[in-house]
Amino acid sequence: EGMAPPKRILFPPEKICMVWQQRQSAGAGLFNVGNTCFLNAVLQCLTYTPPLANYLLSREHSQACHQRGFCMMCIMEAHVNKVLHSSVSAILPLAVLKVFRCIGEHFQPGREEDAHDFLCCTVNAMQRACLSASSDLDISSQSTTIVHQIFGGFLRSRVTCFSCKAVSDSYEAFLDVPLDIKAASSLTAALEDFVTPEHLDGENCFKCNKCKKNVAASKRFTVHCAPKVLTVCLKRFDCFTGGKISKVVEYPEYLDLRPYMSQADGEPLHYSLYAVLVHSGASCHGGHYFCYTKASNGLWYQMDDESVELCCIDTALRQQAYLLFYAR
């Protein structure tokens, strides 16, 4: 509704399977080769994303891939198969380390990078790999790759003119939702803040097409198309000072996204938590990343570089989370 339908479907949505097709305990841990904990933690969260893992374990991508050179989907496929089929307790994520600079040109080997930045760059590189065989696609068609169908959604920005009540809608694709936590003590409070209308006036006036002048207006973001996997970044780091918001932000095991949708009255949109990425340390320039993930056997594990240990859901729910992963 409100958006142009895709001209081409790049991956059939009915082939995306949200439940694990193979059940097993957690796979291998990942060796740290000097400040690579951010990379290890992100890779583990992606490895235990059920619809992505199901597809990569099928090896369907590499069998059909004709890309020469760097292909992030081929690399993730090799990595996930190695981790989940490994007979050893820890492996070196060599396939990913080799293409580190291809994932993000600004990444420096040996330097502690931001896990959210690395996640965005990795998912974007996977999206580019899925689009490599197709050119001149409209925005709606680009959102039909398997990557965008798993992680992607659309936000609606609705501006309402206070003078003539005219409504102006625009849409933007997203692969994750960054949430401000300065004033929020829970994930649901941060989502509430995210969809609270913002007042536009003074220097931030809105140029209304109907009134033909700058007017006061309200602007409101809502989730217009919900993703199959909702990735949330709790904005703990201040880009200017490098300081960190180290407070507890509560997050539930089960989340209903319906109240934050453009169509807020409808069936509940239930999501279940399956991974939590944690940063410990006082600032974004140092510290340590690790994660908690739910394996295909339904049990939770703490994954800290090469260490993979069984833990309970309560431990996973009581962390100073930085990234949260929920699946429909």
QUINORWO-V602275 format. One record per residue. N is the residue number from 1. RES is the residue in one letter. OMEGA is omega in degrees with one decimal (999 if undefined). D_LAST is the distance of its C-alpha to the last C-alpha in Angstrom with 2 decimals. Layout:
n res omega d_last
N RES OMEGA D_LAST
N RES OMEGA D_LAST
This chain:
n res omega d_last
1 E 179.9 20.96
2 G -176.1 23.38
3 M -179.9 22.42
4 A 177.6 24.25
5 P -179.2 22.58
6 P 176.9 22.61
7 K 179.3 25.91
8 R 174.6 24.49
9 I -174.3 21.28
10 L 177.7 21.35
11 F -176.7 18.64
12 P -175.2 17.75
13 P -178.5 14.08
14 E 179.4 14.51
15 K 179.3 15.30
16 I -176.5 11.94
17 C -173.7 10.86
18 M 179.4 7.50
19 V -178.0 9.72
20 W 178.4 12.83
21 Q 174.5 15.88
22 Q 179.8 18.38
23 R 179.4 18.56
24 Q 176.1 20.80
25 S -175.9 21.59
26 A 178.9 21.09
27 G -172.8 23.05
28 A 168.8 25.73
29 G -177.1 26.18
30 L 179.6 27.38
31 F 175.6 30.92
32 N -178.9 31.63
33 V 179.2 34.39
34 G 179.2 35.28
35 N 178.2 32.81
36 T 179.8 29.88
37 C 179.4 27.66
38 F -179.4 25.44
39 L 179.9 24.98
40 N -176.7 24.42
41 A 179.5 21.74
42 V -179.7 19.75
43 L 179.8 20.25
44 Q 178.7 19.05
45 C 178.9 15.71
46 L -179.4 15.30
47 T -178.0 16.70
48 Y 172.3 14.07
49 T -167.8 11.08
50 P -176.4 10.41
51 P 178.7 10.24
52 L -178.9 13.07
53 A 178.8 15.03
54 N -178.5 15.03
55 Y -177.6 16.51
56 L 179.0 18.91
57 L 179.2 20.09
58 S -176.9 21.07
59 R -179.6 23.40
60 E -175.7 23.00
61 H -173.6 23.22
62 S 179.9 26.52
63 Q -177.2 28.13
64 A -172.4 27.90
65 C 177.9 28.30
66 H -175.0 31.65
67 Q 176.4 31.22
68 R 178.2 34.27
69 G -170.5 33.93
70 F 173.7 30.83
71 C -175.9 27.45
72 M 178.9 24.50
73 M 177.8 22.42
74 C -178.9 25.35
75 I 178.5 25.65
76 M 178.7 22.03
77 E 179.2 22.35
78 A -177.5 25.58
79 H -176.5 24.27
80 V 177.6 21.18
81 N -179.7 23.43
82 K -178.0 26.11
83 V -173.4 24.06
84 L 178.9 22.39
85 H -173.6 25.66
86 S 176.8 28.07
87 S 179.0 30.83
88 V -174.1 31.70
89 S 178.3 30.15
90 A 179.1 29.80
91 I 173.6 30.10
92 L -179.2 31.02
93 P -170.1 28.33
94 L -178.0 31.25
95 A -178.2 29.56
96 V -179.2 27.65
97 L -179.2 30.67
98 K -176.1 32.89
99 V -175.6 30.99
100 F -177.2 30.28
101 R 176.5 32.40
102 C -179.7 30.87
103 I 176.2 27.38
104 G -176.0 28.98
105 E -176.2 32.72
106 H 179.8 33.06
107 F 179.5 31.98
108 Q 177.1 35.03
109 P 178.1 35.25
110 G -179.3 36.09
111 R 176.2 34.80
112 E 179.5 31.94
113 E 178.9 29.31
114 D -175.4 26.44
115 A 179.8 23.15
116 H 177.5 21.15
117 D -179.4 23.73
118 F 177.5 23.50
119 L -179.2 19.69
120 C -178.5 20.15
121 C -179.5 23.10
122 T -179.3 21.48
123 V 176.7 18.44
124 N 178.0 21.04
125 A 176.0 23.33
126 M 178.3 20.76
127 Q 178.1 20.23
128 R 179.3 24.05
129 A 179.9 24.47
130 C -178.6 22.36
131 L -169.4 24.55
132 S -176.8 27.81
133 A -176.7 28.96
134 S 177.6 28.52
135 S 176.5 30.60
136 D 178.9 30.94
137 L 173.9 27.45
138 D -176.1 26.47
139 I -178.6 23.58
140 S 179.0 21.37
141 S 178.6 22.19
142 Q -178.9 21.52
143 S 179.1 17.88
144 T 172.0 17.55
145 T 177.2 17.89
146 I -178.3 15.34
147 V -178.4 15.03
148 H 178.8 14.51
149 Q 176.9 12.06
150 I -170.7 9.82
151 F -168.4 10.78
152 G 171.6 12.50
153 G 175.8 12.52
154 F 172.7 15.64
155 L 170.9 17.38
156 R 172.9 20.14
157 S -178.4 23.35
158 R 177.0 25.54
159 V -179.7 29.16
160 T 179.9 31.32
161 C 179.8 35.10
162 F -177.1 36.90
163 S -173.4 40.10
164 C 179.0 39.20
165 K 177.2 35.59
166 A -177.7 34.57
167 V 178.2 30.89
168 S -178.2 29.89
169 D 168.7 26.33
170 S -174.0 25.18
171 Y 174.2 21.89
172 E 179.0 20.78
173 A 173.2 18.17
174 F 174.7 16.36
175 L 170.8 14.77
176 D -177.9 14.35
177 V 176.3 15.35
178 P -177.1 18.56
179 L 175.7 19.36
180 D -179.6 22.91
181 I -178.6 23.52
182 K -175.9 27.29
183 A -174.0 27.23
184 A 178.5 23.97
185 S 177.7 23.76
186 S 178.7 20.04
187 L -178.1 16.74
188 T 176.7 16.63
189 A 179.0 20.27
190 A 176.9 19.66
191 L 175.1 17.02
192 E 179.9 19.69
193 D -177.2 22.27
194 F -177.1 20.29
195 V 177.2 20.33
196 T -178.2 23.87
197 P 179.1 26.40
198 E -178.0 28.85
199 H 177.7 32.52
200 L 173.2 34.23
201 D -177.5 38.02
202 G -179.5 41.03
203 E -177.9 40.43
204 N -178.1 36.83
205 C -179.7 37.96
206 F 177.4 36.23
207 K -176.2 38.37
208 C -179.2 37.92
209 N -177.2 38.71
210 K 179.8 40.04
211 C -177.7 42.21
212 K 177.4 43.21
213 K 176.5 43.31
214 N -176.0 41.41
215 V 170.8 39.95
216 A -177.2 37.95
217 A 172.5 34.37
218 S -179.6 30.94
219 K -178.1 27.93
220 R 173.8 24.35
221 F 169.5 21.08
222 T 174.1 17.88
223 V -175.0 14.51
224 H 174.1 15.45
225 C -175.4 12.75
226 A 178.1 9.24
227 P 174.2 7.98
228 K 175.1 5.27
229 V -179.9 6.20
230 L 176.5 7.92
231 T -177.9 11.30
232 V 172.8 13.72
233 C 174.7 17.44
234 L -170.8 19.55
235 K -177.8 22.86
236 R -173.0 25.23
237 F 174.9 27.85
238 D -175.7 30.58
239 C -174.8 31.36
240 F -175.2 34.99
241 T -175.6 35.99
242 G 179.7 33.63
243 G -174.8 33.31
244 K 171.9 30.24
245 I -172.0 28.68
246 S -176.5 28.60
247 K 176.8 27.47
248 V 172.7 24.87
249 V -176.5 21.69
250 E 177.7 19.72
251 Y -175.1 15.94
252 P 173.1 14.00
253 E 179.7 12.06
254 Y -174.9 9.77
255 L 172.8 9.36
256 D -177.2 9.62
257 L -173.9 9.76
258 R -177.1 11.91
259 P -175.5 15.23
260 Y -178.8 15.00
261 M 173.5 14.52
262 S 173.9 17.67
263 Q -171.7 17.22
264 A 179.1 16.87
265 D -179.2 18.01
266 G 177.7 15.72
267 E 175.2 13.17
268 P 177.4 10.92
269 L -171.5 7.50
270 H 175.4 6.02
271 Y 179.4 4.40
272 S -178.5 6.41
273 L 176.1 9.11
274 Y 176.5 10.33
275 A 179.4 13.15
276 V 177.5 15.76
277 L -171.9 18.59
278 V 169.6 21.83
279 H 173.5 25.08
280 S -176.1 28.21
281 G -170.3 31.37
282 A -178.3 33.09
283 S -177.9 32.48
284 C -177.0 30.55
285 H -180.0 33.64
286 G -179.7 33.38
287 G -172.0 31.65
288 H 176.3 29.20
289 Y 171.2 25.53
290 F -177.4 23.66
291 C 173.6 20.17
292 Y 178.7 18.35
293 T 177.8 15.83
294 K -177.4 14.35
295 A -175.6 15.95
296 S 175.7 15.25
297 N 178.0 17.58
298 G -178.6 15.28
299 L -179.5 17.87
300 W 179.7 17.89
301 Y 169.0 20.47
302 Q -178.8 22.27
303 M -176.5 22.93
304 D -173.0 25.97
305 D -175.0 27.53
306 E -178.3 29.16
307 S 175.4 28.38
308 V -175.9 25.43
309 E 177.1 25.70
310 L 175.5 23.88
311 C -179.8 22.90
312 C -178.7 21.30
313 I -179.3 18.10
314 D 177.9 20.57
315 T -179.3 22.00
316 A -178.0 18.71
317 L -175.2 18.13
318 R -175.5 21.70
319 Q 172.4 21.88
320 Q -170.5 23.07
321 A 173.7 19.80
322 Y 176.1 20.11
323 L 178.5 16.72
324 L -179.6 13.38
325 F 179.2 10.29
326 Y 177.4 6.82
327 A 177.0 3.81
328 R 999 0.00
